[in-house]
Amino acid sequence: MDLLIVIVVWIIFGIIAGVIWHNNGRSGNGGFWLGILLGPLGIILVLVMGSGLACPECRGSVVRGASRCS
């Protein structure tokens, strides 16, 4: 029973990291796997990674919903 609780908690970490990953504009399921493999550290890592959006001209970071590069 304790093992089942641990597995469920780690899956929840994966889901949280996956949602953050997706909300930062990244595609794929890398956030989910970081959350599964690293647990709470995976969530922190996904938060620190920031947005996956980049300006096509200068490669600078772009805020989601921006109409032009700063």
mmCIF file as Biopython writes it, N, C-alpha, C and O atoms, coordinates in Angstrom:
data_model
#
loop_
_atom_site.group_PDB
_atom_site.id
_atom_site.type_symbol
_atom_site.label_atom_id
_atom_site.label_alt_id
_atom_site.label_comp_id
_atom_site.label_asym_id
_atom_site.label_entity_id
_atom_site.label_seq_id
_atom_site.pdbx_PDB_ins_code
_atom_site.Cartn_x
_atom_site.Cartn_y
_atom_site.Cartn_z
_atom_site.occupancy
_atom_site.B_iso_or_equiv
_atom_site.auth_seq_id
_atom_site.auth_asym_id
_atom_site.pdbx_PDB_model_num
ATOM 1   N N  . MET A ? 1  ? 0.816  -1.191 0.000   1.0 0.0 1  A 1 
ATOM 2   C CA . MET A ? 1  ? 0.000  0.000  0.000   1.0 0.0 1  A 1 
ATOM 3   C C  . MET A ? 1  ? 0.864  1.261  0.000   1.0 0.0 1  A 1 
ATOM 4   O O  . MET A ? 1  ? 0.538  2.243  -0.667  1.0 0.0 1  A 1 
ATOM 5   N N  . ASP A ? 2  ? 1.965  1.228  0.750   1.0 0.0 2  A 1 
ATOM 6   C CA . ASP A ? 2  ? 2.847  2.395  0.795   1.0 0.0 2  A 1 
ATOM 7   C C  . ASP A ? 2  ? 3.509  2.640  -0.554  1.0 0.0 2  A 1 
ATOM 8   O O  . ASP A ? 2  ? 3.701  3.789  -0.950  1.0 0.0 2  A 1 
ATOM 9   N N  . LEU A ? 3  ? 3.857  1.576  -1.259  1.0 0.0 3  A 1 
ATOM 10  C CA . LEU A ? 3  ? 4.463  1.717  -2.576  1.0 0.0 3  A 1 
ATOM 11  C C  . LEU A ? 3  ? 3.484  2.357  -3.556  1.0 0.0 3  A 1 
ATOM 12  O O  . LEU A ? 3  ? 3.893  3.160  -4.394  1.0 0.0 3  A 1 
ATOM 13  N N  . LEU A ? 4  ? 2.223  2.021  -3.467  1.0 0.0 4  A 1 
ATOM 14  C CA . LEU A ? 4  ? 1.201  2.603  -4.329  1.0 0.0 4  A 1 
ATOM 15  C C  . LEU A ? 4  ? 1.085  4.103  -4.089  1.0 0.0 4  A 1 
ATOM 16  O O  . LEU A ? 4  ? 0.949  4.871  -5.041  1.0 0.0 4  A 1 
ATOM 17  N N  . ILE A ? 5  ? 1.137  4.525  -2.848  1.0 0.0 5  A 1 
ATOM 18  C CA . ILE A ? 5  ? 1.079  5.956  -2.514  1.0 0.0 5  A 1 
ATOM 19  C C  . ILE A ? 5  ? 2.284  6.687  -3.082  1.0 0.0 5  A 1 
ATOM 20  O O  . ILE A ? 5  ? 2.141  7.786  -3.620  1.0 0.0 5  A 1 
ATOM 21  N N  . VAL A ? 6  ? 3.455  6.103  -2.974  1.0 0.0 6  A 1 
ATOM 22  C CA . VAL A ? 6  ? 4.670  6.720  -3.512  1.0 0.0 6  A 1 
ATOM 23  C C  . VAL A ? 6  ? 4.567  6.851  -5.030  1.0 0.0 6  A 1 
ATOM 24  O O  . VAL A ? 6  ? 4.924  7.893  -5.581  1.0 0.0 6  A 1 
ATOM 25  N N  . ILE A ? 7  ? 4.092  5.830  -5.702  1.0 0.0 7  A 1 
ATOM 26  C CA . ILE A ? 7  ? 3.952  5.877  -7.154  1.0 0.0 7  A 1 
ATOM 27  C C  . ILE A ? 7  ? 2.964  6.963  -7.569  1.0 0.0 7  A 1 
ATOM 28  O O  . ILE A ? 7  ? 3.222  7.702  -8.519  1.0 0.0 7  A 1 
ATOM 29  N N  . VAL A ? 8  ? 1.840  7.064  -6.870  1.0 0.0 8  A 1 
ATOM 30  C CA . VAL A ? 8  ? 0.840  8.085  -7.183  1.0 0.0 8  A 1 
ATOM 31  C C  . VAL A ? 8  ? 1.406  9.481  -6.974  1.0 0.0 8  A 1 
ATOM 32  O O  . VAL A ? 8  ? 1.162  10.372 -7.787  1.0 0.0 8  A 1 
ATOM 33  N N  . VAL A ? 9  ? 2.150  9.684  -5.908  1.0 0.0 9  A 1 
ATOM 34  C CA . VAL A ? 9  ? 2.743  11.001 -5.638  1.0 0.0 9  A 1 
ATOM 35  C C  . VAL A ? 9  ? 3.743  11.371 -6.726  1.0 0.0 9  A 1 
ATOM 36  O O  . VAL A ? 9  ? 3.769  12.523 -7.158  1.0 0.0 9  A 1 
ATOM 37  N N  . TRP A ? 10 ? 4.567  10.431 -7.181  1.0 0.0 10 A 1 
ATOM 38  C CA . TRP A ? 10 ? 5.534  10.719 -8.242  1.0 0.0 10 A 1 
ATOM 39  C C  . TRP A ? 10 ? 4.844  11.001 -9.565  1.0 0.0 10 A 1 
ATOM 40  O O  . TRP A ? 10 ? 5.326  11.818 -10.350 1.0 0.0 10 A 1 
ATOM 41  N N  . ILE A ? 11 ? 3.728  10.344 -9.825  1.0 0.0 11 A 1 
ATOM 42  C CA . ILE A ? 11 ? 2.956  10.647 -11.038 1.0 0.0 11 A 1 
ATOM 43  C C  . ILE A ? 11 ? 2.378  12.053 -10.947 1.0 0.0 11 A 1 
ATOM 44  O O  . ILE A ? 11 ? 2.335  12.774 -11.944 1.0 0.0 11 A 1 
ATOM 45  N N  . ILE A ? 12 ? 1.936  12.444 -9.763  1.0 0.0 12 A 1 
ATOM 46  C CA . ILE A ? 12 ? 1.431  13.813 -9.571  1.0 0.0 12 A 1 
ATOM 47  C C  . ILE A ? 12 ? 2.544  14.822 -9.819  1.0 0.0 12 A 1 
ATOM 48  O O  . ILE A ? 12 ? 2.302  15.858 -10.438 1.0 0.0 12 A 1 
ATOM 49  N N  . PHE A ? 13 ? 3.762  14.544 -9.348  1.0 0.0 13 A 1 
ATOM 50  C CA . PHE A ? 13 ? 4.899  15.426 -9.647  1.0 0.0 13 A 1 
ATOM 51  C C  . PHE A ? 13 ? 5.088  15.548 -11.153 1.0 0.0 13 A 1 
ATOM 52  O O  . PHE A ? 13 ? 5.350  16.639 -11.659 1.0 0.0 13 A 1 
ATOM 53  N N  . GLY A ? 14 ? 4.956  14.442 -11.869 1.0 0.0 14 A 1 
ATOM 54  C CA . GLY A ? 14 ? 5.099  14.461 -13.319 1.0 0.0 14 A 1 
ATOM 55  C C  . GLY A ? 14 ? 4.025  15.295 -13.990 1.0 0.0 14 A 1 
ATOM 56  O O  . GLY A ? 14 ? 4.308  16.045 -14.925 1.0 0.0 14 A 1 
ATOM 57  N N  . ILE A ? 15 ? 2.800  15.170 -13.520 1.0 0.0 15 A 1 
ATOM 58  C CA . ILE A ? 15 ? 1.702  15.948 -14.100 1.0 0.0 15 A 1 
ATOM 59  C C  . ILE A ? 15 ? 1.902  17.434 -13.854 1.0 0.0 15 A 1 
ATOM 60  O O  . ILE A ? 15 ? 1.702  18.240 -14.762 1.0 0.0 15 A 1 
ATOM 61  N N  . ILE A ? 16 ? 2.293  17.810 -12.643 1.0 0.0 16 A 1 
ATOM 62  C CA . ILE A ? 16 ? 2.528  19.222 -12.328 1.0 0.0 16 A 1 
ATOM 63  C C  . ILE A ? 16 ? 3.644  19.782 -13.201 1.0 0.0 16 A 1 
ATOM 64  O O  . ILE A ? 16 ? 3.495  20.860 -13.777 1.0 0.0 16 A 1 
ATOM 65  N N  . ALA A ? 17 ? 4.755  19.067 -13.305 1.0 0.0 17 A 1 
ATOM 66  C CA . ALA A ? 17 ? 5.869  19.525 -14.136 1.0 0.0 17 A 1 
ATOM 67  C C  . ALA A ? 17 ? 5.463  19.599 -15.604 1.0 0.0 17 A 1 
ATOM 68  O O  . ALA A ? 17 ? 5.890  20.510 -16.314 1.0 0.0 17 A 1 
ATOM 69  N N  . GLY A ? 18 ? 4.644  18.655 -16.071 1.0 0.0 18 A 1 
ATOM 70  C CA . GLY A ? 18 ? 4.174  18.675 -17.451 1.0 0.0 18 A 1 
ATOM 71  C C  . GLY A ? 18 ? 3.286  19.870 -17.744 1.0 0.0 18 A 1 
ATOM 72  O O  . GLY A ? 18 ? 3.381  20.466 -18.817 1.0 0.0 18 A 1 
ATOM 73  N N  . VAL A ? 19 ? 2.424  20.226 -16.801 1.0 0.0 19 A 1 
ATOM 74  C CA . VAL A ? 19 ? 1.554  21.394 -16.981 1.0 0.0 19 A 1 
ATOM 75  C C  . VAL A ? 19 ? 2.380  22.671 -17.029 1.0 0.0 19 A 1 
ATOM 76  O O  . VAL A ? 19 ? 2.135  23.538 -17.868 1.0 0.0 19 A 1 
ATOM 77  N N  . ILE A ? 20 ? 3.349  22.790 -16.143 1.0 0.0 20 A 1 
ATOM 78  C CA . ILE A ? 20 ? 4.225  23.972 -16.148 1.0 0.0 20 A 1 
ATOM 79  C C  . ILE A ? 20 ? 5.000  24.034 -17.452 1.0 0.0 20 A 1 
ATOM 80  O O  . ILE A ? 20 ? 5.130  25.102 -18.049 1.0 0.0 20 A 1 
ATOM 81  N N  . TRP A ? 21 ? 5.512  22.903 -17.893 1.0 0.0 21 A 1 
ATOM 82  C CA . TRP A ? 21 ? 6.254  22.801 -19.162 1.0 0.0 21 A 1 
ATOM 83  C C  . TRP A ? 21 ? 5.395  23.308 -20.316 1.0 0.0 21 A 1 
ATOM 84  O O  . TRP A ? 21 ? 5.851  24.111 -21.129 1.0 0.0 21 A 1 
ATOM 85  N N  . HIS A ? 22 ? 4.158  22.841 -20.383 1.0 0.0 22 A 1 
ATOM 86  C CA . HIS A ? 22 ? 3.241  23.234 -21.461 1.0 0.0 22 A 1 
ATOM 87  C C  . HIS A ? 22 ? 2.889  24.720 -21.362 1.0 0.0 22 A 1 
ATOM 88  O O  . HIS A ? 22 ? 2.832  25.403 -22.384 1.0 0.0 22 A 1 
ATOM 89  N N  . ASN A ? 23 ? 2.655  25.225 -20.162 1.0 0.0 23 A 1 
ATOM 90  C CA . ASN A ? 23 ? 2.300  26.631 -19.975 1.0 0.0 23 A 1 
ATOM 91  C C  . ASN A ? 23 ? 3.453  27.572 -20.311 1.0 0.0 23 A 1 
ATOM 92  O O  . ASN A ? 23 ? 3.225  28.752 -20.579 1.0 0.0 23 A 1 
ATOM 93  N N  . ASN A ? 24 ? 4.675  27.072 -20.300 1.0 0.0 24 A 1 
ATOM 94  C CA . ASN A ? 24 ? 5.829  27.885 -20.682 1.0 0.0 24 A 1 
ATOM 95  C C  . ASN A ? 24 ? 6.055  27.883 -22.187 1.0 0.0 24 A 1 
ATOM 96  O O  . ASN A ? 24 ? 7.048  28.435 -22.661 1.0 0.0 24 A 1 
ATOM 97  N N  . GLY A ? 25 ? 5.156  27.274 -22.938 1.0 0.0 25 A 1 
ATOM 98  C CA . GLY A ? 25 ? 5.239  27.304 -24.387 1.0 0.0 25 A 1 
ATOM 99  C C  . GLY A ? 25 ? 6.083  26.207 -24.998 1.0 0.0 25 A 1 
ATOM 100 O O  . GLY A ? 25 ? 6.394  26.260 -26.187 1.0 0.0 25 A 1 
ATOM 101 N N  . ARG A ? 26 ? 6.454  25.229 -24.221 1.0 0.0 26 A 1 
ATOM 102 C CA . ARG A ? 26 ? 7.249  24.129 -24.747 1.0 0.0 26 A 1 
ATOM 103 C C  . ARG A ? 26 ? 6.335  23.012 -25.226 1.0 0.0 26 A 1 
ATOM 104 O O  . ARG A ? 26 ? 5.251  22.808 -24.679 1.0 0.0 26 A 1 
ATOM 105 N N  . SER A ? 27 ? 6.772  22.294 -26.243 1.0 0.0 27 A 1 
ATOM 106 C CA . SER A ? 27 ? 5.968  21.181 -26.750 1.0 0.0 27 A 1 
ATOM 107 C C  . SER A ? 27 ? 6.578  19.860 -26.285 1.0 0.0 27 A 1 
ATOM 108 O O  . SER A ? 27 ? 7.705  19.818 -25.793 1.0 0.0 27 A 1 
ATOM 109 N N  . GLY A ? 28 ? 5.828  18.813 -26.447 1.0 0.0 28 A 1 
ATOM 110 C CA . GLY A ? 28 ? 6.293  17.494 -26.033 1.0 0.0 28 A 1 
ATOM 111 C C  . GLY A ? 28 ? 5.948  17.219 -24.585 1.0 0.0 28 A 1 
ATOM 112 O O  . GLY A ? 28 ? 5.232  17.988 -23.943 1.0 0.0 28 A 1 
ATOM 113 N N  . ASN A ? 29 ? 6.464  16.117 -24.082 1.0 0.0 29 A 1 
ATOM 114 C CA . ASN A ? 29 ? 6.157  15.733 -22.708 1.0 0.0 29 A 1 
ATOM 115 C C  . ASN A ? 29 ? 7.422  15.640 -21.856 1.0 0.0 29 A 1 
ATOM 116 O O  . ASN A ? 29 ? 7.490  14.827 -20.934 1.0 0.0 29 A 1 
ATOM 117 N N  . GLY A ? 30 ? 8.410  16.455 -22.156 1.0 0.0 30 A 1 
ATOM 118 C CA . GLY A ? 30 ? 9.660  16.455 -21.386 1.0 0.0 30 A 1 
ATOM 119 C C  . GLY A ? 30 ? 9.464  16.844 -19.938 1.0 0.0 30 A 1 
ATOM 120 O O  . GLY A ? 30 ? 10.136 16.310 -19.055 1.0 0.0 30 A 1 
ATOM 121 N N  . GLY A ? 31 ? 8.549  17.771 -19.680 1.0 0.0 31 A 1 
ATOM 122 C CA . GLY A ? 31 ? 8.281  18.193 -18.301 1.0 0.0 31 A 1 
ATOM 123 C C  . GLY A ? 31 ? 7.710  17.067 -17.475 1.0 0.0 31 A 1 
ATOM 124 O O  . GLY A ? 31 ? 8.061  16.902 -16.306 1.0 0.0 31 A 1 
ATOM 125 N N  . PHE A ? 32 ? 6.829  16.290 -18.078 1.0 0.0 32 A 1 
ATOM 126 C CA . PHE A ? 32 ? 6.249  15.144 -17.374 1.0 0.0 32 A 1 
ATOM 127 C C  . PHE A ? 32 ? 7.341  14.176 -16.946 1.0 0.0 32 A 1 
ATOM 128 O O  . PHE A ? 32 ? 7.366  13.714 -15.805 1.0 0.0 32 A 1 
ATOM 129 N N  . TRP A ? 33 ? 8.247  13.873 -17.876 1.0 0.0 33 A 1 
ATOM 130 C CA . TRP A ? 33 ? 9.304  12.910 -17.562 1.0 0.0 33 A 1 
ATOM 131 C C  . TRP A ? 33 ? 10.305 13.470 -16.558 1.0 0.0 33 A 1 
ATOM 132 O O  . TRP A ? 33 ? 10.837 12.721 -15.739 1.0 0.0 33 A 1 
ATOM 133 N N  . LEU A ? 34 ? 10.570 14.773 -16.608 1.0 0.0 34 A 1 
ATOM 134 C CA . LEU A ? 34 ? 11.436 15.369 -15.578 1.0 0.0 34 A 1 
ATOM 135 C C  . LEU A ? 34 ? 10.783 15.246 -14.209 1.0 0.0 34 A 1 
ATOM 136 O O  . LEU A ? 34 ? 11.450 14.938 -13.222 1.0 0.0 34 A 1 
ATOM 137 N N  . GLY A ? 35 ? 9.480  15.487 -14.151 1.0 0.0 35 A 1 
ATOM 138 C CA . GLY A ? 35 ? 8.758  15.351 -12.887 1.0 0.0 35 A 1 
ATOM 139 C C  . GLY A ? 35 ? 8.742  13.929 -12.379 1.0 0.0 35 A 1 
ATOM 140 O O  . GLY A ? 35 ? 8.880  13.692 -11.178 1.0 0.0 35 A 1 
ATOM 141 N N  . ILE A ? 36 ? 8.572  12.971 -13.290 1.0 0.0 36 A 1 
ATOM 142 C CA . ILE A ? 36 ? 8.565  11.555 -12.889 1.0 0.0 36 A 1 
ATOM 143 C C  . ILE A ? 36 ? 9.945  11.127 -12.388 1.0 0.0 36 A 1 
ATOM 144 O O  . ILE A ? 36 ? 10.064 10.468 -11.355 1.0 0.0 36 A 1 
ATOM 145 N N  . LEU A ? 37 ? 10.979 11.507 -13.128 1.0 0.0 37 A 1 
ATOM 146 C CA . LEU A ? 37 ? 12.327 11.040 -12.783 1.0 0.0 37 A 1 
ATOM 147 C C  . LEU A ? 37 ? 12.924 11.760 -11.584 1.0 0.0 37 A 1 
ATOM 148 O O  . LEU A ? 37 ? 13.632 11.148 -10.784 1.0 0.0 37 A 1 
ATOM 149 N N  . LEU A ? 38 ? 12.647 13.061 -11.448 1.0 0.0 38 A 1 
ATOM 150 C CA . LEU A ? 38 ? 13.297 13.854 -10.411 1.0 0.0 38 A 1 
ATOM 151 C C  . LEU A ? 38 ? 12.365 14.320 -9.298  1.0 0.0 38 A 1 
ATOM 152 O O  . LEU A ? 38 ? 12.820 14.890 -8.306  1.0 0.0 38 A 1 
ATOM 153 N N  . GLY A ? 39 ? 11.078 14.083 -9.456  1.0 0.0 39 A 1 
ATOM 154 C CA . GLY A ? 39 ? 10.115 14.472 -8.418  1.0 0.0 39 A 1 
ATOM 155 C C  . GLY A ? 39 ? 10.070 15.977 -8.234  1.0 0.0 39 A 1 
ATOM 156 O O  . GLY A ? 39 ? 9.968  16.716 -9.213  1.0 0.0 39 A 1 
ATOM 157 N N  . PRO A ? 40 ? 10.144 16.444 -6.992  1.0 0.0 40 A 1 
ATOM 158 C CA . PRO A ? 40 ? 10.057 17.888 -6.742  1.0 0.0 40 A 1 
ATOM 159 C C  . PRO A ? 40 ? 11.209 18.665 -7.392  1.0 0.0 40 A 1 
ATOM 160 O O  . PRO A ? 40 ? 11.033 19.828 -7.757  1.0 0.0 40 A 1 
ATOM 161 N N  . LEU A ? 41 ? 12.368 18.047 -7.539  1.0 0.0 41 A 1 
ATOM 162 C CA . LEU A ? 41 ? 13.478 18.716 -8.216  1.0 0.0 41 A 1 
ATOM 163 C C  . LEU A ? 41 ? 13.165 18.926 -9.698  1.0 0.0 41 A 1 
ATOM 164 O O  . LEU A ? 41 ? 13.607 19.911 -10.290 1.0 0.0 41 A 1 
ATOM 165 N N  . GLY A ? 42 ? 12.415 18.018 -10.295 1.0 0.0 42 A 1 
ATOM 166 C CA . GLY A ? 42 ? 11.994 18.179 -11.679 1.0 0.0 42 A 1 
ATOM 167 C C  . GLY A ? 42 ? 11.067 19.369 -11.851 1.0 0.0 42 A 1 
ATOM 168 O O  . GLY A ? 42 ? 11.156 20.094 -12.842 1.0 0.0 42 A 1 
ATOM 169 N N  . ILE A ? 43 ? 10.177 19.570 -10.886 1.0 0.0 43 A 1 
ATOM 170 C CA . ILE A ? 43 ? 9.285  20.735 -10.931 1.0 0.0 43 A 1 
ATOM 171 C C  . ILE A ? 43 ? 10.099 22.014 -10.835 1.0 0.0 43 A 1 
ATOM 172 O O  . ILE A ? 43 ? 9.859  22.960 -11.585 1.0 0.0 43 A 1 
ATOM 173 N N  . ILE A ? 44 ? 11.055 22.050 -9.923  1.0 0.0 44 A 1 
ATOM 174 C CA . ILE A ? 44 ? 11.904 23.242 -9.773  1.0 0.0 44 A 1 
ATOM 175 C C  . ILE A ? 44 ? 12.708 23.481 -11.041 1.0 0.0 44 A 1 
ATOM 176 O O  . ILE A ? 44 ? 12.848 24.623 -11.477 1.0 0.0 44 A 1 
ATOM 177 N N  . LEU A ? 45 ? 13.232 22.433 -11.631 1.0 0.0 45 A 1 
ATOM 178 C CA . LEU A ? 45 ? 14.011 22.561 -12.861 1.0 0.0 45 A 1 
ATOM 179 C C  . LEU A ? 45 ? 13.165 23.122 -14.004 1.0 0.0 45 A 1 
ATOM 180 O O  . LEU A ? 45 ? 13.628 23.981 -14.753 1.0 0.0 45 A 1 
ATOM 181 N N  . VAL A ? 46 ? 11.944 22.646 -14.140 1.0 0.0 46 A 1 
ATOM 182 C CA . VAL A ? 46 ? 11.058 23.145 -15.186 1.0 0.0 46 A 1 
ATOM 183 C C  . VAL A ? 46 ? 10.726 24.616 -14.947 1.0 0.0 46 A 1 
ATOM 184 O O  . VAL A ? 46 ? 10.654 25.394 -15.897 1.0 0.0 46 A 1 
ATOM 185 N N  . LEU A ? 47 ? 10.526 25.002 -13.694 1.0 0.0 47 A 1 
ATOM 186 C CA . LEU A ? 47 ? 10.256 26.407 -13.376 1.0 0.0 47 A 1 
ATOM 187 C C  . LEU A ? 47 ? 11.439 27.298 -13.724 1.0 0.0 47 A 1 
ATOM 188 O O  . LEU A ? 47 ? 11.254 28.402 -14.236 1.0 0.0 47 A 1 
ATOM 189 N N  . VAL A ? 48 ? 12.643 26.831 -13.452 1.0 0.0 48 A 1 
ATOM 190 C CA . VAL A ? 48 ? 13.850 27.626 -13.693 1.0 0.0 48 A 1 
ATOM 191 C C  . VAL A ? 48 ? 14.146 27.730 -15.191 1.0 0.0 48 A 1 
ATOM 192 O O  . VAL A ? 48 ? 14.719 28.723 -15.639 1.0 0.0 48 A 1 
ATOM 193 N N  . MET A ? 49 ? 13.764 26.719 -15.964 1.0 0.0 49 A 1 
ATOM 194 C CA . MET A ? 49 ? 14.053 26.720 -17.396 1.0 0.0 49 A 1 
ATOM 195 C C  . MET A ? 49 ? 13.359 27.866 -18.119 1.0 0.0 49 A 1 
ATOM 196 O O  . MET A ? 49 ? 13.862 28.336 -19.140 1.0 0.0 49 A 1 
ATOM 197 N N  . GLY A ? 50 ? 12.229 28.322 -17.621 1.0 0.0 50 A 1 
ATOM 198 C CA . GLY A ? 50 ? 11.551 29.460 -18.227 1.0 0.0 50 A 1 
ATOM 199 C C  . GLY A ? 50 ? 10.866 29.125 -19.533 1.0 0.0 50 A 1 
ATOM 200 O O  . GLY A ? 50 ? 10.594 27.963 -19.836 1.0 0.0 50 A 1 
ATOM 201 N N  . SER A ? 51 ? 10.595 30.161 -20.295 1.0 0.0 51 A 1 
ATOM 202 C CA . SER A ? 51 ? 9.832  30.044 -21.532 1.0 0.0 51 A 1 
ATOM 203 C C  . SER A ? 51 ? 10.669 29.413 -22.632 1.0 0.0 51 A 1 
ATOM 204 O O  . SER A ? 51 ? 11.881 29.618 -22.704 1.0 0.0 51 A 1 
ATOM 205 N N  . GLY A ? 52 ? 10.014 28.651 -23.478 1.0 0.0 52 A 1 
ATOM 206 C CA . GLY A ? 52 ? 10.686 28.043 -24.619 1.0 0.0 52 A 1 
ATOM 207 C C  . GLY A ? 52 ? 10.524 28.864 -25.883 1.0 0.0 52 A 1 
ATOM 208 O O  . GLY A ? 52 ? 10.922 28.423 -26.961 1.0 0.0 52 A 1 
ATOM 209 N N  . LEU A ? 53 ? 9.944  30.057 -25.771 1.0 0.0 53 A 1 
ATOM 210 C CA . LEU A ? 53 ? 9.714  30.885 -26.936 1.0 0.0 53 A 1 
ATOM 211 C C  . LEU A ? 53 ? 10.923 31.763 -27.204 1.0 0.0 53 A 1 
ATOM 212 O O  . LEU A ? 53 ? 11.466 32.378 -26.286 1.0 0.0 53 A 1 
ATOM 213 N N  . ALA A ? 54 ? 11.344 31.824 -28.458 1.0 0.0 54 A 1 
ATOM 214 C CA . ALA A ? 54 ? 12.498 32.636 -28.832 1.0 0.0 54 A 1 
ATOM 215 C C  . ALA A ? 54 ? 12.165 33.431 -30.087 1.0 0.0 54 A 1 
ATOM 216 O O  . ALA A ? 54 ? 11.422 32.973 -30.956 1.0 0.0 54 A 1 
ATOM 217 N N  . CYS A ? 55 ? 12.731 34.631 -30.163 1.0 0.0 55 A 1 
ATOM 218 C CA . CYS A ? 55 ? 12.563 35.473 -31.340 1.0 0.0 55 A 1 
ATOM 219 C C  . CYS A ? 55 ? 13.287 34.816 -32.517 1.0 0.0 55 A 1 
ATOM 220 O O  . CYS A ? 55 ? 14.437 34.399 -32.371 1.0 0.0 55 A 1 
ATOM 221 N N  . PRO A ? 56 ? 12.637 34.715 -33.681 1.0 0.0 56 A 1 
ATOM 222 C CA . PRO A ? 56 ? 13.294 34.072 -34.821 1.0 0.0 56 A 1 
ATOM 223 C C  . PRO A ? 56 ? 14.480 34.875 -35.373 1.0 0.0 56 A 1 
ATOM 224 O O  . PRO A ? 56 ? 15.324 34.314 -36.072 1.0 0.0 56 A 1 
ATOM 225 N N  . GLU A ? 57 ? 14.555 36.172 -35.073 1.0 0.0 57 A 1 
ATOM 226 C CA . GLU A ? 57 ? 15.652 36.990 -35.600 1.0 0.0 57 A 1 
ATOM 227 C C  . GLU A ? 57 ? 16.835 37.077 -34.646 1.0 0.0 57 A 1 
ATOM 228 O O  . GLU A ? 57 ? 17.975 36.836 -35.042 1.0 0.0 57 A 1 
ATOM 229 N N  . CYS A ? 58 ? 16.562 37.424 -33.374 1.0 0.0 58 A 1 
ATOM 230 C CA . CYS A ? 58 ? 17.678 37.655 -32.439 1.0 0.0 58 A 1 
ATOM 231 C C  . CYS A ? 58 ? 17.881 36.496 -31.463 1.0 0.0 58 A 1 
ATOM 232 O O  . CYS A ? 58 ? 18.851 36.486 -30.704 1.0 0.0 58 A 1 
ATOM 233 N N  . ARG A ? 59 ? 16.967 35.516 -31.480 1.0 0.0 59 A 1 
ATOM 234 C CA . ARG A ? 59 ? 17.015 34.366 -30.577 1.0 0.0 59 A 1 
ATOM 235 C C  . ARG A ? 59 ? 16.869 34.749 -29.105 1.0 0.0 59 A 1 
ATOM 236 O O  . ARG A ? 59 ? 17.196 33.954 -28.223 1.0 0.0 59 A 1 
ATOM 237 N N  . GLY A ? 60 ? 16.384 35.957 -28.835 1.0 0.0 60 A 1 
ATOM 238 C CA . GLY A ? 60 ? 16.131 36.378 -27.461 1.0 0.0 60 A 1 
ATOM 239 C C  . GLY A ? 60 ? 14.834 35.770 -26.943 1.0 0.0 60 A 1 
ATOM 240 O O  . GLY A ? 60 ? 13.998 35.320 -27.727 1.0 0.0 60 A 1 
ATOM 241 N N  . SER A ? 61 ? 14.670 35.757 -25.647 1.0 0.0 61 A 1 
ATOM 242 C CA . SER A ? 61 ? 13.475 35.196 -25.037 1.0 0.0 61 A 1 
ATOM 243 C C  . SER A ? 61 ? 12.282 36.113 -25.291 1.0 0.0 61 A 1 
ATOM 244 O O  . SER A ? 61 ? 12.392 37.335 -25.192 1.0 0.0 61 A 1 
ATOM 245 N N  . VAL A ? 62 ? 11.146 35.510 -25.618 1.0 0.0 62 A 1 
ATOM 246 C CA . VAL A ? 62 ? 9.941  36.265 -25.923 1.0 0.0 62 A 1 
ATOM 247 C C  . VAL A ? 62 ? 8.847  35.864 -24.941 1.0 0.0 62 A 1 
ATOM 248 O O  . VAL A ? 62 ? 8.650  34.681 -24.660 1.0 0.0 62 A 1 
ATOM 249 N N  . VAL A ? 63 ? 8.146  36.858 -24.428 1.0 0.0 63 A 1 
ATOM 250 C CA . VAL A ? 63 ? 7.035  36.607 -23.527 1.0 0.0 63 A 1 
ATOM 251 C C  . VAL A ? 63 ? 5.853  36.092 -24.333 1.0 0.0 63 A 1 
ATOM 252 O O  . VAL A ? 63 ? 5.573  36.601 -25.418 1.0 0.0 63 A 1 
ATOM 253 N N  . ARG A ? 64 ? 5.163  35.097 -23.816 1.0 0.0 64 A 1 
ATOM 254 C CA . ARG A ? 64 ? 4.015  34.516 -24.510 1.0 0.0 64 A 1 
ATOM 255 C C  . ARG A ? 64 ? 2.960  35.608 -24.730 1.0 0.0 64 A 1 
ATOM 256 O O  . ARG A ? 64 ? 2.615  36.350 -23.810 1.0 0.0 64 A 1 
ATOM 257 N N  . GLY A ? 65 ? 2.466  35.686 -25.938 1.0 0.0 65 A 1 
ATOM 258 C CA . GLY A ? 65 ? 1.435  36.658 -26.280 1.0 0.0 65 A 1 
ATOM 259 C C  . GLY A ? 65 ? 1.985  37.980 -26.773 1.0 0.0 65 A 1 
ATOM 260 O O  . GLY A ? 65 ? 1.207  38.861 -27.139 1.0 0.0 65 A 1 
ATOM 261 N N  . ALA A ? 66 ? 3.302  38.151 -26.795 1.0 0.0 66 A 1 
ATOM 262 C CA . ALA A ? 66 ? 3.902  39.393 -27.272 1.0 0.0 66 A 1 
ATOM 263 C C  . ALA A ? 66 ? 3.753  39.493 -28.786 1.0 0.0 66 A 1 
ATOM 264 O O  . ALA A ? 66 ? 3.814  38.488 -29.495 1.0 0.0 66 A 1 
ATOM 265 N N  . SER A ? 67 ? 3.555  40.720 -29.273 1.0 0.0 67 A 1 
ATOM 266 C CA . SER A ? 67 ? 3.391  40.903 -30.717 1.0 0.0 67 A 1 
ATOM 267 C C  . SER A ? 67 ? 4.712  41.197 -31.414 1.0 0.0 67 A 1 
ATOM 268 O O  . SER A ? 67 ? 4.815  41.090 -32.636 1.0 0.0 67 A 1 
ATOM 269 N N  . ARG A ? 68 ? 5.735  41.574 -30.619 1.0 0.0 68 A 1 
ATOM 270 C CA . ARG A ? 68 ? 7.048  41.828 -31.215 1.0 0.0 68 A 1 
ATOM 271 C C  . ARG A ? 68 ? 8.140  41.619 -30.170 1.0 0.0 68 A 1 
ATOM 272 O O  . ARG A ? 68 ? 7.871  41.582 -28.969 1.0 0.0 68 A 1 
ATOM 273 N N  . CYS A ? 69 ? 9.348  41.485 -30.638 1.0 0.0 69 A 1 
ATOM 274 C CA . CYS A ? 69 ? 10.498 41.264 -29.767 1.0 0.0 69 A 1 
ATOM 275 C C  . CYS A ? 69 ? 10.873 42.574 -29.080 1.0 0.0 69 A 1 
ATOM 276 O O  . CYS A ? 69 ? 10.762 43.644 -29.679 1.0 0.0 69 A 1 
ATOM 277 N N  . SER A ? 70 ? 11.304 42.496 -27.860 1.0 0.0 70 A 1 
ATOM 278 C CA . SER A ? 70 ? 11.695 43.723 -27.144 1.0 0.0 70 A 1 
ATOM 279 C C  . SER A ? 70 ? 13.076 44.150 -27.573 1.0 0.0 70 A 1 
ATOM 280 O O  . SER A ? 70 ? 13.589 45.158 -27.089 1.0 0.0 70 A 1 
#
